[in-house]
Amino acid sequence: MVHKLRMPKIDANVEEGTIGGWLVEVGAKVEPGAALVEIITDKATFELEAEQGGILRSQVAAKKSVVPVGYVIALLADTEDEPLPDVAEENKEAVRRHLESMLLSADGAPVPDDSPTDQQGRSRATPAARRLARREGVSLDQIAAPEGKPIQESDVAAYLRSRDAAKEGGPHAQ
């Protein structure tokens, strides 16, 4: 039997995680409870443990990749020759749902049509930039990014600094 190891939802506000590093190589026998992979979120860094034992047959998510909750990150199997399922469509759907949820503004309303978008209609911003903007109550359409580039967390931080300086009448006020 093949077991799918998914990115867990460790907290109500955690929607994605970064694969920090694999602790077990493909082909290794894994016991239940063994640490398999380091996961980094904006809330915590932790080692994800195997719920079932088996052989780690595939590391679906590469080191340093950012994956949404529910994404299949690894496949464990009872035997070395057991056929593995294709999880590409399942993972594509997890990413689609995640991106759709990212298109909601801080108040839960859809992002306005005039916000910067790519060819698929998604806002052009990194997940870290979205989180910071949402936390600070800032609409991404207020923030300028370099031509053709998605809005970065540093762009949001720069916007917040200039906005705060303008409110205070500081030296960087525009």
C-alpha positions as CSV (number, residue, x, y, z in Angstrom):
1,M,0.0,0.0,0.0
2,V,1.2,3.5,-0.8
3,H,0.8,6.3,1.8
4,K,0.6,9.9,0.8
5,L,2.4,12.3,3.2
6,R,0.8,15.8,3.0
7,M,1.7,19.2,4.1
8,P,-0.3,19.5,7.4
9,K,-2.4,22.3,8.7
10,I,-0.5,23.0,11.9
11,D,-2.4,26.2,12.8
12,A,-5.6,27.9,11.7
13,N,-3.6,30.7,10.1
14,V,-1.0,28.5,8.4
15,E,-1.8,28.0,4.7
16,E,1.6,26.9,3.3
17,G,5.0,25.7,4.4
18,T,8.5,25.6,3.0
19,I,10.4,22.3,2.7
20,G,13.5,23.1,4.8
21,G,15.3,19.8,4.1
22,W,14.7,16.1,3.8
23,L,15.9,14.1,6.8
24,V,15.5,10.7,5.1
25,E,16.8,9.7,1.7
26,V,14.6,8.0,-1.0
27,G,14.7,4.2,-0.6
28,A,15.2,4.3,3.2
29,K,13.0,2.3,5.5
30,V,11.0,4.5,7.8
31,E,9.4,3.6,11.1
32,P,6.2,5.2,12.4
33,G,7.0,8.4,14.2
34,A,10.3,8.9,12.4
35,A,11.1,12.5,11.4
36,L,11.1,12.7,7.6
37,V,11.3,16.4,6.6
38,E,11.8,19.8,8.1
39,I,8.9,22.2,7.5
40,I,9.2,25.9,7.9
41,T,6.1,28.1,8.3
42,D,5.8,31.8,9.4
43,K,4.7,30.4,12.8
44,A,7.2,27.6,13.4
45,T,9.9,25.2,12.2
46,F,9.2,21.6,12.9
47,E,10.0,18.0,11.8
48,L,7.1,16.2,10.2
49,E,6.9,12.6,11.3
50,A,5.7,9.6,9.4
51,E,2.3,8.4,10.6
52,Q,2.9,5.0,9.0
53,G,6.0,3.0,8.5
54,G,7.3,1.9,5.1
55,I,9.9,2.8,2.5
56,L,10.3,6.4,1.4
57,R,9.8,6.0,-2.4
58,S,9.4,9.6,-3.5
59,Q,10.2,13.1,-2.3
60,V,7.5,14.9,-4.3
61,A,8.3,18.4,-3.0
62,A,11.9,19.6,-3.4
63,K,14.0,21.3,-0.7
64,K,13.1,25.0,-0.5
65,S,9.8,24.6,-2.3
66,V,6.8,26.3,-0.9
67,V,3.7,24.1,-0.8
68,P,0.1,24.7,0.4
69,V,-1.6,22.7,3.1
70,G,-2.9,19.4,1.7
71,Y,-0.1,19.1,-1.0
72,V,1.4,15.6,-1.3
73,I,5.0,16.1,-0.3
74,A,6.2,12.4,-0.2
75,L,5.1,8.9,-1.0
76,L,5.8,6.0,1.3
77,A,5.1,2.4,0.3
78,D,5.1,-1.0,1.9
79,T,7.4,-2.5,-0.7
80,E,10.2,-1.2,-3.0
81,D,8.4,-2.3,-6.2
82,E,4.9,-1.1,-5.6
83,P,3.6,1.2,-8.3
84,L,3.3,4.8,-7.2
85,P,0.3,6.9,-8.0
86,D,0.6,10.1,-10.1
87,V,-0.1,12.9,-7.6
88,A,0.5,15.8,-10.1
89,E,-3.2,16.5,-10.7
90,E,-4.0,16.3,-7.0
91,N,-1.2,18.7,-6.2
92,K,-2.2,21.0,-9.0
93,E,-5.7,21.2,-7.4
94,A,-4.2,21.9,-4.0
95,V,-2.1,24.8,-5.5
96,R,-5.2,26.1,-7.4
97,R,-7.3,26.2,-4.2
98,H,-4.4,27.9,-2.3
99,L,-4.0,30.5,-5.0
100,E,-7.7,31.1,-5.0
101,S,-7.8,31.7,-1.3
102,M,-4.8,34.1,-1.6
103,L,-6.9,36.2,-4.0
104,L,-9.1,37.3,-1.1
105,S,-8.4,40.6,0.6
106,A,-8.1,41.0,4.3
107,D,-11.9,41.5,4.7
108,G,-12.6,38.4,2.7
109,A,-13.8,40.2,-0.4
110,P,-12.4,39.3,-3.8
111,V,-9.4,41.4,-5.0
112,P,-10.6,44.3,-7.2
113,D,-10.3,43.8,-10.9
114,D,-7.8,46.7,-11.3
115,S,-5.2,45.0,-9.1
116,P,-1.9,43.9,-10.8
117,T,-2.5,40.4,-12.2
118,D,-0.8,37.9,-14.3
119,Q,-2.2,36.1,-17.4
120,Q,-4.2,33.8,-15.2
121,G,-5.8,36.7,-13.3
122,R,-3.9,36.1,-10.1
123,S,-2.4,39.0,-8.1
124,R,1.3,39.3,-8.9
125,A,2.7,39.1,-5.4
126,T,4.8,36.5,-3.4
127,P,3.0,34.7,-0.6
128,A,5.2,36.5,2.0
129,A,4.2,39.9,0.4
130,R,0.5,38.8,0.6
131,R,0.8,37.8,4.2
132,L,2.4,41.1,5.2
133,A,-0.1,43.2,3.2
134,R,-3.0,41.2,4.7
135,R,-1.6,41.5,8.2
136,E,-1.2,45.3,7.8
137,G,-4.5,45.8,6.1
138,V,-3.0,47.1,2.9
139,S,-4.3,46.4,-0.6
140,L,-1.7,45.1,-3.0
141,D,-2.9,47.4,-5.7
142,Q,-1.5,50.3,-3.7
143,I,2.0,48.9,-3.9
144,A,4.4,49.4,-6.9
145,A,6.7,46.6,-7.9
146,P,9.5,46.7,-10.5
147,E,8.1,46.4,-14.1
148,G,7.1,42.8,-14.8
149,K,8.0,41.5,-11.4
150,P,5.7,40.3,-8.6
151,I,5.3,42.4,-5.5
152,Q,7.9,41.2,-2.9
153,E,7.7,41.4,0.9
154,S,10.4,44.1,0.7
155,D,8.1,46.2,-1.6
156,V,5.3,45.9,1.0
157,A,7.7,46.8,3.8
158,A,9.0,49.8,1.8
159,Y,5.4,51.0,1.2
160,L,4.6,50.7,4.9
161,R,7.7,52.7,5.9
162,S,6.9,55.5,3.5
163,R,3.2,55.5,4.5
164,D,4.2,55.6,8.2
165,A,6.8,58.4,7.6
166,A,4.2,60.4,5.6
167,K,1.7,60.1,8.5
168,E,4.4,61.2,11.0
169,G,5.7,64.0,8.7
170,G,9.1,62.4,8.8
171,P,12.1,63.0,6.5
172,H,11.0,60.4,4.1
173,A,7.5,61.7,3.7
174,Q,6.3,62.0,0.2
